[in-house]
Amino acid sequence: MVLRGNTRTRFSVMAEYDPNTLSRVLELFTIRGQDCDSVSARKTEEGFQWIELDCSDVDDHSAGVLLNKVRQIITVKSARIETLVLRAAKLAA
């Protein structure tokens, strides 16, 4: 279920520090036609790559599919999603 304009899903990925990892993750979103509101990537003190992608209005099924696809990338060590409700939808009286 998705509340249009009311949800933001954050995909958090920890992977080996490899120049191809970020582009492989982004490609999965592009293939599914999913726009990202923001993308950040950084190298951790432990030498891994930490990637976060924030996307609006991703339904639960699509988020699960994307998460599983990201986890299949060989350099990915872990991945998780968190969906936030930004504001409650107004109910008709």
Secondary structure, DSSP 8 states (H G I E B T S, - for coil): ---TTTEEEEEEEEEE--TTHHHHHHHHHHHTT---SEEEEEE-TTSEEEEEEEEES--HHHHHHHHHHHHTSTTEEEEEEEEEE-S------
